[in-house]
Amino acid sequence: MSEYLHPVTGMKSCMAPDPDTRTPAFIAPKGACDSHCHIFGPHEVFPYHPKSTYHPPDGPKESLAALHAKLGIDRAVIVQASCHGPDNRAMLDAIAGRPDDYRGVCIANDSFSDEDFADLDAGGVRGIRFNFVTHLGGTPDLAMMQRVLDRIKPLGWHLVIHVNAEDILNFKDFFLQFDMNIVVDHMGRVPTADGVHQPAFKILKSFLERENWWVKICGSERISSAGPPFYDAVPYAQELVEIAPDRVLWGTDWPHPNIKRHMPNDGDLLDLVPLLARDSALQKKILVDNPARLYGFTPVE
């Protein structure tokens, strides 16, 4: 069963990640970055937000570090998850422990002061995320989103959008008005069952023809209809890489919140990389050079 009610809080919970991470056959290059992962709790120290739509098992910074050690990943971008809402303390705590290796993407709203945003920036945050997907609360307040983006733009941050295929269709014109860097999570969550010619994927590809648009070729397990090893997601990633090789990122999405069907093994996900990006130069761009440029990591020769 993919979800259940937490026995104490009564909130919807979700599966824990696979605890037996397989050592991947693919050896990641030096300086490789997991550009999409999360920290959950521990909730006794960093409580989940009262308006969260789910209450996941803890996924603390120590577990994330152990995962990356097993995978051979040196760096990470911790993306604030909706279960913590705009309380970014767990993410900031993790970054503070490894300030050279970690960066963050926050959740915020227009209750934040300029000092709050300056503190986030000093703490390693380089972007802000807005969720549009229905199971995480649906469309944000668009006027508020616009106000916040106007305020953080002088910091040089980028916008991360978590959307489903229908959101790409419905909000195309809204997204195109922004002249800052925009990163699309999980290949836009376009379902493989609808084919590479589906309208949402065509629009996503047209976005990437613009120099300020980026995409994460993670979430194969989320868009796949075939299930493990998620090979049906590979053609989508390949097309995106072909369009914008210098604006593509990759991540695990650990600890994989709200997976409905098949909890992936993170070793298997890393072993998809040579299929998603088919030569070592592309792999280094996606895993090392692109995240270093966007997040300000020290370049790796």
N, C-alpha and C positions, 0 to 999 in steps of 0.2 A: 504494500500500500504506500503511495507516494506522500500522503499527508494524513494528519490526524489532529485531534484536539489535544493540546498540552494538558496534562493532568492537573497542573497547579494553576496556570493562568487562564485556561480555557481558550486560548488563542489557537489558530491554525498553526501547526508545526510542519516540519518537512524533514526529509531524509537527511541523515548525516552523510558526509562524503565517504567514499571507499577508503577504509583505513589501511589497506594493503597496497600502497602505491608501488606499481611495478617499475623497476629500473628500465628506462627507455633504451632502445637500441640506438636512437639518434643522439648524438653528442652535441649539445648546444654550444655555440661559439662563446668565447670569453666575453663577459659583459652582457650576456643574454638577459632580457627583461621580460618578466611576466607582467604585461601591461594591463591586465584586468583580473584582479583578485580582491577578496574582501576579508575584513576582520569582523567577527561576531563575538561581542562580549570580551571576557566572561561577564555574563549578565549581572552577576552579583556586584561587579565593579562598575561596569558600563551598562546600565539597564537599557532594555529595548524601549523604543518610543511607544507611548500609550496609544497612538493611532496607527501603529504598525499593523499590517494585514496578516502578518505571520510571526511566529516566535521560533526561530531556528535553534538547533543545538549549538552550543558554543563553538566558535572557530577562532581561538585566540592567536596572538602573534607568534607564540612558540610553535604552534602546530603549522602555521604558514611557513616559518623558517625551516622546520623539519622537512616539509614537502619540497621546498626549493632545493635544499641540500640533496635530497634523493634524486631530484630531476636534473641537477647541475645548472640551476638558474641563479644568477648573481644579483639581479635587481628586480624591483617590483614597483608597480603603481597600484596603490590600494584605493579602490573605488568605494566611496561611502555607499552602504547598502540602505535600502528604505526601512529596514527593521530598526535602524538607529535614527532614522529621520535626520533632522538638522543638528543633532547632537554628535559632533565630529570628534569627540574626545578619544574614543578607542583607536580611530585611525591616526590621530595626531600622536598618541602615545606610542604606537608602533613605529611611526616615522622617526620620532625622537630617539629611539633606540638604535636606528641605523640611518642616520641622516644623509650619508653619502650614497646609500643604495636604494632608498625608498623615496617615493613621491606620492602625492595624494590627489584625489578628485573629491570634492566635498558636495554635500547637499546644503543649500542655504535658501533663505527667503529674504524679503525686504524688511524683516525685523532686525536683521544684522546691521550693526553700525559699521562705519568706515574702519574703526579700530578693530572690530571683529574680523573683517576681511584682511586687514593688514596682519593680524596675528596668524590667520590661516596661511597667508602667503609666507610669513616668516617660518611657519611650521612645516613647510614643504609642499603645500597645496599649489597645484598649477592649473586646475580646471574645476568646473562646476557641472554637476549632472542634474538633468531633469528627466523624470520618468513619465512616459505617456502610456505604458502598458496597463491594461485593464486590471489585472490581478494585483497590481501595486497601487491602485487608487485612480488610475486613469489620467486624463488630460489635466495638467497643472493649470493654475490661474495664469493665462497667457500675458495679461497686463503686468502682473507681478513679475513673471519671468523676464519680460522686456526691461522692466525697471532694474532688476538685479543685474542683468547682463550689461546694461549701460554703466552701472557702477563698478563692475569688476573689470571692464575692458581696459582701463588704464593700467591694471596690474599685469597685463599681457597673458591672462589666462585664456583657456579655450572652453568651449561648450561641448559637453558630452550629452548625446540624446539616446535614451533607451526607448526604442519604438518597436511596434509590431508592423507588419506589412501594411495593414490598413491605415496606420498613422502616417506612413510615408505618402500614401495617396491623399489622405485628408488634409495634411498640413504642409504639403509641398511648398506652397507660396509663402507660408509663414516662415519656414526654415530658410528659404532663399533670401530673405531680407537681411540676414545677418552677415556682416563683412569680417567676422572674426573666424578663427579656426574652429571647425565643427567636427567632432568625432562621433561616428555612428557605432553603437555597440552591436556585437553579435550578428554582423552582416545584415542588420535591419530585421532580424528574425523572420526572414522570408521563408515560408515553408517549402521544402524541396518537392513536396507532393504537387505543387503548382507549377513546377518547371522553370527553367531559366528565362523563358520568355514572358513570365508573369509581369504585369504592369509595375508592381512595386519594385521589382528587381531592376527593371529598365530605368526607373526613375533614380534608384540608388546609383546605378552606373553613371547616369547623367550628372548626378551630384559630384561624383568623383572626377569628372572632367573639369571641375572648377578647382583652382589652386588652394582654396581654403578648406576643402573637404577631405577628411580622413575616414578610415574604416578599420574596425577590428575584425580580423578573420578568425575569431573564436566563436564559441557557441555552436559548433557542428552538431553536438548532441541535442541542442535545442531546436534546430531547424530540420534535422533528419527525420524522415518518415520510415526509413529502412531499419534504423537501430544500429547497434554496434556492428562493425567498427566505424560507422558513420561516413562511409565512403561516398554516399550520395550528396554530401555537402561539399565535397572536394571541387567539383566544377564551378560552383559559385565563388569560392575563394580564389580559384585560379583566374577567373574573369576579372575579379576586383584587383588582384595583384597586377594583372597585365595592364590595366588602365592607369593605376597610380602606385607603382612600386615604392615610391619615396614617401607615400602617405598611408601606409598600411602598418598596423600593429597586430600583435598576437597576445593572447592570454589564456590562462587556464579556466577562469571564472570560479576557482576554488573559493568556498566549499560548496559551490553548485546549488544555490538556494532554489527551491520550488521546481526542481526537476520532476516531471510528471511520469516518466516511463523508465528510462535507463540511466542509472547513476553511472557516469563514466569513471574510468580509472585514469588518473592524470598522466601516468606513464604512456598510456595509449594515445591520449590527446597530443602529447609532445611528439609522438611518433607519426602523427599526421602531418607535421610541418614539412617534411621532404616531399610530400604529395601536394601540399598547398602552394609551396614555393619550391620549384624544381631544380634549383642549382644553389651552390653554396654562397654565391654572391647575393642572391635574393634573400636567402635565409639570414645572412648577416644584416642586411638592410632592415628586415622586418623585426628581428629579435634584438639587434644591438643599435644600429645607426639611427633608425627612425625614432625609437623612444628616447635615445640620448638627445636628439635634436629637439624634440617636442617638450621634454621634461627637464632638460638642463643637466643631464648626467655628464660626467667627464667622458669625452670621446675615447673610444677604444681603437687602437691601431690594428 
